Amino acid sequence: MLWEELTAGEFADACKKAKRTCLLPLGVIEKHGGHLPLGTDMFSARWFAEETAKLEPVVVFPYYMFGQIAEASHCPGTIAIKPELMYALLEEICSVISRNGLKKIVILDCHGGNEHFLRYFVQSTLYSKRDYAVYAIRPSYGEDTRKLLLEMFGTDDFGGHAGNTETSAIMHIRPDLVKGGQIEPEGAASWNRLEDIKNDAYTPMFWYADHPTHQSGNPSQASVEAGKVMHAAQIRHITKILRAIKNDETTANLINEFYDKTAAKGYV
């Protein structure tokens, strides 16, 4: 059930069918090598959400792109906003979702750079009492699918960004946006410019040091078929998690217990 396509009356019914659960697909706008669209993560997140909603009733939030992508600010087309605004905007969006009757907010993240931000965001919801719970999840596939992809690619270079897997994904869901002739060969290599410290220290140059062209891996073995195999496994994974979250009462109970204890001590 897509939020923006529902009438006001239908929205109220949709909330009930979804057990008050909203799926918020989160991507970013950033360079993906020279052959994939800037909206790759956003398109993937939304596609996953729509396909999951066909299997499990849930209200899908409209396209959302304001995640953490400061490390791509040097690339044309990147939409990177101030960290404090990024946090405040997502917090406000969660409040809006809750105000509309959806009390379980599941952020479906399809951009690796959001991982630390989302963990911090979710944990920070405990700072003040609210009437909703936020969950953060990511698409994943099992070892069986990984082995199958190894056979299909003929290499273990899946590529974390604009490589074989991500290119296969867009070839499957938006083939019209893949520019195969614009693959940047230099993006396949890791530059290893922080080799001496990267295993022991985290710096803001962690990604840029290895991938200044904003590509990771060689996408030459990508295929529509690989995208289909990968996506089928990921949809099963997301649907399984979503069903568990919809039936989860423990998190809400623990949140209320936590607030009661902190309020009793005068902390909230």
The 8 nearest C-alpha neighbors of each residue, nearest first, counted from 0:
[[1, 58, 59, 57, 2, 52, 13, 56],
 [0, 2, 59, 4, 3, 58, 5, 60],
 [1, 3, 60, 4, 59, 5, 58, 0],
 [2, 4, 1, 5, 61, 60, 6, 59],
 [3, 5, 1, 2, 6, 0, 10, 9],
 [6, 4, 9, 10, 3, 2, 7, 1],
 [5, 7, 9, 8, 10, 4, 3, 2],
 [8, 6, 10, 9, 5, 11, 12, 4],
 [9, 7, 10, 6, 11, 12, 5, 13],
 [8, 10, 6, 12, 7, 11, 5, 13],
 [9, 11, 13, 7, 8, 12, 5, 6],
 [12, 10, 14, 13, 9, 8, 7, 15],
 [13, 11, 9, 15, 10, 14, 16, 8],
 [12, 14, 10, 16, 15, 11, 17, 9],
 [15, 13, 19, 17, 11, 12, 16, 18],
 [14, 16, 18, 12, 17, 13, 19, 11],
 [15, 17, 13, 18, 14, 56, 12, 57],
 [16, 18, 57, 56, 14, 19, 20, 15],
 [19, 17, 15, 20, 16, 14, 245, 57],
 [20, 18, 101, 14, 17, 102, 15, 103],
 [19, 21, 103, 101, 17, 18, 57, 104],
 [22, 20, 58, 104, 59, 57, 101, 105],
 [23, 21, 105, 59, 106, 58, 60, 104],
 [22, 24, 106, 60, 107, 105, 59, 25],
 [25, 23, 107, 44, 45, 106, 108, 22],
 [26, 24, 108, 63, 107, 44, 64, 23],
 [27, 25, 41, 40, 64, 109, 110, 44],
 [26, 28, 64, 66, 41, 65, 40, 29],
 [27, 29, 38, 37, 77, 78, 64, 41],
 [30, 28, 77, 37, 27, 31, 76, 71],
 [29, 31, 37, 32, 213, 74, 77, 76],
 [32, 30, 161, 35, 214, 37, 213, 33],
 [31, 33, 214, 34, 161, 213, 30, 35],
 [32, 34, 181, 182, 183, 35, 31, 30],
 [33, 35, 178, 181, 182, 32, 179, 177],
 [34, 36, 177, 31, 33, 32, 178, 176],
 [37, 35, 38, 39, 176, 31, 34, 177],
 [36, 38, 29, 30, 28, 39, 31, 35],
 [37, 39, 28, 41, 36, 40, 42, 27],
 [38, 40, 42, 36, 41, 37, 43, 35],
 [41, 39, 26, 43, 42, 109, 38, 27],
 [40, 42, 26, 38, 44, 43, 39, 27],
 [43, 41, 39, 45, 40, 44, 38, 46],
 [42, 44, 46, 40, 41, 45, 47, 39],
 [45, 43, 24, 41, 47, 109, 46, 42],
 [44, 46, 48, 42, 47, 24, 43, 49],
 [47, 45, 43, 49, 48, 44, 42, 50],
 [46, 48, 50, 44, 45, 49, 51, 43],
 [47, 49, 45, 51, 46, 50, 52, 44],
 [48, 50, 52, 46, 51, 47, 45, 53],
 [51, 49, 47, 53, 52, 48, 46, 54],
 [50, 52, 48, 54, 53, 49, 238, 47],
 [51, 53, 55, 49, 54, 56, 50, 57],
 [54, 52, 50, 51, 55, 49, 56, 0],
 [55, 53, 51, 52, 56, 50, 238, 234],
 [54, 56, 52, 53, 51, 57, 238, 242],
 [57, 55, 17, 52, 16, 54, 53, 0],
 [56, 58, 17, 52, 21, 20, 0, 59],
 [57, 59, 21, 0, 1, 2, 22, 17],
 [60, 58, 22, 1, 2, 21, 0, 23],
 [59, 61, 23, 2, 22, 58, 62, 1],
 [62, 60, 63, 2, 3, 59, 1, 23],
 [61, 63, 45, 60, 64, 24, 41, 25],
 [64, 62, 25, 65, 61, 26, 24, 41],
 [65, 63, 27, 26, 66, 25, 41, 28],
 [66, 64, 27, 63, 85, 67, 80, 26],
 [65, 67, 27, 64, 113, 68, 26, 85],
 [66, 68, 113, 112, 69, 79, 116, 65],
 [67, 69, 70, 79, 71, 66, 112, 27],
 [68, 70, 72, 71, 79, 67, 80, 81],
 [69, 71, 68, 72, 207, 206, 204, 73],
 [72, 70, 73, 69, 74, 68, 77, 29],
 [71, 73, 69, 74, 70, 77, 79, 68],
 [72, 74, 71, 75, 70, 77, 69, 211],
 [73, 75, 72, 71, 77, 30, 76, 29],
 [76, 74, 77, 73, 30, 72, 29, 71],
 [75, 77, 74, 78, 29, 37, 30, 28],
 [76, 78, 29, 28, 75, 72, 74, 79],
 [79, 77, 28, 76, 80, 29, 27, 65],
 [80, 78, 68, 69, 77, 72, 81, 67],
 [79, 81, 85, 82, 78, 84, 65, 69],
 [80, 82, 84, 83, 85, 79, 69, 86],
 [83, 81, 85, 84, 86, 80, 67, 87],
 [82, 84, 86, 85, 81, 87, 88, 80],
 [85, 83, 87, 81, 86, 82, 88, 80],
 [84, 86, 82, 88, 83, 87, 81, 80],
 [87, 85, 83, 89, 84, 88, 90, 82],
 [86, 88, 84, 90, 89, 85, 83, 91],
 [87, 89, 91, 85, 90, 86, 84, 92],
 [90, 88, 92, 86, 91, 87, 93, 85],
 [89, 91, 87, 93, 88, 92, 86, 94],
 [90, 92, 94, 88, 93, 89, 87, 95],
 [91, 93, 89, 95, 94, 90, 88, 96],
 [92, 94, 96, 90, 91, 95, 97, 89],
 [95, 93, 91, 97, 92, 96, 98, 90],
 [94, 96, 98, 92, 93, 97, 91, 99],
 [97, 95, 93, 99, 94, 98, 101, 92],
 [96, 98, 101, 94, 100, 99, 102, 95],
 [99, 97, 95, 100, 96, 94, 101, 102],
 [100, 98, 97, 96, 101, 95, 11, 14],
 [99, 101, 97, 98, 102, 19, 14, 96],
 [102, 100, 19, 97, 20, 96, 103, 99],
 [103, 101, 131, 97, 19, 20, 100, 104],
 [104, 102, 20, 132, 131, 101, 133, 21],
 [105, 103, 133, 21, 20, 134, 22, 132],
 [104, 106, 134, 22, 135, 23, 133, 21],
 [107, 105, 23, 135, 24, 108, 134, 22],
 [108, 106, 24, 136, 137, 25, 23, 105],
 [107, 109, 25, 137, 110, 106, 136, 24],
 [108, 110, 44, 26, 40, 25, 137, 107],
 [111, 109, 112, 26, 113, 108, 40, 27],
 [112, 110, 113, 114, 109, 108, 159, 115],
 [111, 113, 110, 114, 67, 68, 115, 116],
 [114, 112, 116, 67, 111, 110, 115, 117],
 [113, 115, 117, 116, 112, 111, 118, 110],
 [116, 114, 118, 117, 113, 119, 112, 120],
 [115, 117, 113, 119, 114, 118, 120, 67],
 [118, 116, 120, 119, 114, 115, 113, 121],
 [117, 119, 115, 121, 120, 116, 122, 114],
 [118, 120, 122, 116, 117, 121, 123, 115],
 [121, 119, 117, 123, 118, 122, 116, 124],
 [122, 120, 118, 123, 124, 119, 117, 133],
 [121, 123, 119, 124, 120, 118, 125, 126],
 [122, 124, 120, 125, 121, 126, 119, 127],
 [123, 125, 126, 122, 121, 127, 120, 128],
 [126, 124, 123, 127, 122, 128, 254, 121],
 [125, 127, 124, 123, 128, 267, 122, 266],
 [128, 126, 125, 267, 129, 124, 123, 258],
 [127, 129, 258, 125, 126, 130, 267, 124],
 [128, 130, 131, 127, 124, 132, 125, 94],
 [129, 131, 102, 128, 132, 97, 251, 94],
 [130, 132, 102, 129, 103, 97, 133, 104],
 [131, 133, 103, 104, 102, 251, 134, 130],
 [134, 132, 104, 105, 103, 121, 131, 135],
 [133, 135, 105, 106, 104, 136, 132, 121],
 [136, 134, 106, 105, 107, 133, 117, 108],
 [135, 137, 107, 108, 106, 134, 138, 105],
 [136, 138, 108, 107, 139, 109, 135, 237],
 [139, 137, 233, 237, 236, 136, 109, 140],
 [138, 140, 233, 137, 236, 141, 232, 237],
 [139, 141, 233, 232, 144, 236, 229, 142],
 [142, 140, 143, 144, 145, 139, 232, 233],
 [141, 143, 145, 144, 146, 140, 147, 148],
 [144, 142, 146, 145, 141, 147, 140, 148],
 [145, 143, 147, 146, 142, 141, 148, 140],
 [144, 146, 142, 148, 147, 143, 149, 141],
 [147, 145, 149, 143, 144, 148, 142, 150],
 [146, 148, 144, 150, 149, 145, 151, 143],
 [149, 147, 151, 145, 150, 146, 152, 144],
 [150, 148, 146, 152, 147, 151, 153, 154],
 [149, 151, 153, 147, 148, 152, 146, 154],
 [150, 152, 148, 149, 153, 147, 225, 220],
 [153, 151, 220, 154, 149, 150, 148, 221],
 [152, 154, 150, 151, 149, 155, 220, 148],
 [155, 153, 152, 156, 149, 157, 150, 151],
 [154, 156, 157, 149, 153, 152, 158, 148],
 [155, 157, 154, 158, 216, 217, 163, 162],
 [158, 156, 163, 164, 155, 162, 159, 216],
 [159, 157, 162, 216, 215, 156, 163, 160],
 [158, 160, 215, 162, 157, 161, 216, 165],
 [159, 161, 215, 214, 162, 158, 165, 31],
 [162, 160, 31, 165, 214, 166, 32, 215],
 [161, 163, 158, 218, 216, 217, 160, 165],
 [162, 164, 218, 221, 157, 166, 158, 165],
 [163, 165, 167, 166, 157, 162, 168, 158],
 [166, 164, 168, 161, 167, 162, 163, 160],
 [165, 167, 163, 168, 169, 164, 161, 162],
 [168, 166, 226, 221, 222, 170, 164, 165],
 [167, 169, 226, 165, 171, 166, 170, 164],
 [168, 170, 173, 172, 171, 166, 167, 174],
 [171, 169, 174, 167, 223, 168, 173, 172],
 [170, 172, 223, 169, 168, 226, 173, 174],
 [171, 173, 169, 170, 174, 168, 46, 43],
 [174, 172, 169, 175, 170, 176, 171, 177],
 [175, 173, 170, 176, 177, 171, 169, 172],
 [174, 176, 173, 177, 170, 178, 172, 169],
 [177, 175, 174, 173, 36, 178, 35, 169],
 [178, 176, 35, 174, 34, 175, 179, 170],
 [179, 177, 34, 180, 181, 35, 176, 33],
 [180, 178, 181, 34, 177, 182, 35, 33],
 [179, 181, 178, 182, 34, 33, 177, 183],
 [180, 182, 34, 33, 179, 178, 183, 32],
 [183, 181, 34, 33, 180, 179, 184, 32],
 [182, 184, 185, 186, 33, 181, 32, 187],
 [185, 183, 186, 187, 182, 217, 188, 216],
 [186, 184, 187, 183, 188, 212, 214, 189],
 [185, 187, 214, 184, 188, 183, 212, 215],
 [186, 188, 216, 217, 185, 215, 184, 214],
 [189, 187, 186, 185, 190, 216, 215, 210],
 [188, 190, 209, 191, 210, 187, 215, 186],
 [189, 191, 209, 192, 188, 210, 208, 211],
 [192, 190, 209, 194, 189, 193, 208, 210],
 [191, 193, 208, 190, 194, 209, 195, 189],
 [194, 192, 195, 191, 197, 196, 208, 205],
 [193, 195, 191, 197, 192, 196, 198, 190],
 [196, 194, 193, 197, 198, 192, 199, 191],
 [195, 197, 199, 198, 194, 200, 193, 201],
 [196, 198, 200, 199, 193, 194, 195, 201],
 [199, 197, 196, 200, 194, 195, 201, 193],
 [200, 198, 197, 196, 201, 195, 194, 202],
 [201, 199, 197, 196, 198, 202, 205, 195],
 [200, 202, 197, 205, 203, 199, 198, 196],
 [201, 203, 204, 205, 200, 197, 206, 196],
 [204, 202, 205, 201, 206, 70, 207, 69],
 [205, 203, 207, 202, 208, 206, 70, 201],
 [206, 204, 202, 203, 208, 207, 201, 197],
 [207, 205, 208, 204, 209, 210, 70, 203],
 [208, 206, 211, 210, 204, 209, 205, 70],
 [207, 209, 192, 204, 206, 205, 210, 211],
 [210, 208, 190, 189, 191, 207, 206, 192],
 [209, 211, 207, 213, 212, 208, 206, 214],
 [210, 212, 207, 213, 208, 209, 206, 214],
 [213, 211, 210, 214, 186, 32, 185, 207],
 [214, 212, 210, 211, 32, 31, 30, 215],
 [213, 215, 186, 32, 160, 161, 212, 210],
 [216, 214, 160, 158, 187, 159, 162, 186],
 [215, 217, 158, 187, 162, 156, 218, 214],
 [216, 218, 187, 162, 219, 163, 158, 215],
 [219, 217, 163, 162, 221, 220, 216, 166],
 [218, 220, 221, 217, 163, 162, 182, 179],
 [221, 219, 152, 218, 163, 222, 153, 217],
 [222, 220, 163, 167, 218, 219, 166, 164],
 [223, 221, 167, 225, 224, 226, 220, 170],
 [222, 224, 171, 226, 170, 225, 167, 227],
 [223, 225, 227, 222, 226, 228, 171, 167],
 [226, 224, 228, 222, 227, 223, 167, 229],
 [225, 227, 167, 168, 223, 229, 224, 171],
 [226, 228, 224, 230, 225, 229, 231, 223],
 [229, 227, 225, 231, 226, 230, 224, 232],
 [230, 228, 226, 232, 227, 231, 225, 233],
 [229, 231, 233, 227, 232, 228, 226, 234],
 [230, 232, 234, 228, 233, 229, 227, 235],
 [231, 233, 235, 140, 230, 229, 234, 236],
 [234, 232, 230, 236, 139, 140, 138, 235],
 [233, 235, 237, 231, 236, 232, 230, 238],
 [236, 234, 232, 238, 233, 237, 239, 231],
 [235, 237, 233, 239, 234, 238, 232, 139],
 [238, 236, 234, 240, 239, 235, 241, 138],
 [239, 237, 241, 235, 240, 236, 51, 234],
 [238, 240, 236, 242, 237, 241, 235, 243],
 [241, 239, 243, 237, 238, 242, 244, 236],
 [240, 242, 238, 244, 243, 239, 237, 245],
 [243, 241, 245, 239, 244, 240, 238, 246],
 [242, 244, 240, 246, 241, 245, 247, 239],
 [245, 243, 247, 241, 246, 242, 240, 103],
 [244, 246, 242, 243, 247, 241, 18, 20],
 [247, 245, 243, 244, 248, 242, 18, 241],
 [248, 246, 244, 245, 249, 243, 250, 251],
 [249, 247, 251, 250, 252, 246, 245, 244],
 [248, 250, 252, 251, 247, 253, 254, 246],
 [249, 251, 253, 252, 248, 254, 247, 132],
 [252, 250, 254, 253, 249, 248, 255, 132],
 [253, 251, 249, 255, 254, 250, 256, 248],
 [252, 254, 256, 250, 255, 251, 257, 249],
 [253, 255, 257, 251, 256, 252, 250, 258],
 [256, 254, 258, 252, 257, 253, 259, 251],
 [257, 255, 253, 259, 254, 258, 252, 260],
 [256, 258, 254, 260, 255, 259, 253, 261],
 [259, 257, 255, 261, 260, 256, 262, 254],
 [260, 258, 256, 262, 257, 261, 255, 263],
 [261, 259, 263, 257, 258, 262, 256, 264],
 [260, 262, 266, 258, 264, 263, 259, 267],
 [263, 261, 265, 267, 259, 264, 260, 266],
 [264, 262, 260, 261, 265, 259, 266, 258],
 [263, 265, 261, 262, 266, 260, 267, 259],
 [264, 266, 262, 263, 267, 261, 260, 259],
 [265, 267, 261, 262, 264, 263, 260, 258],
 [266, 262, 265, 261, 127, 128, 258, 126]]
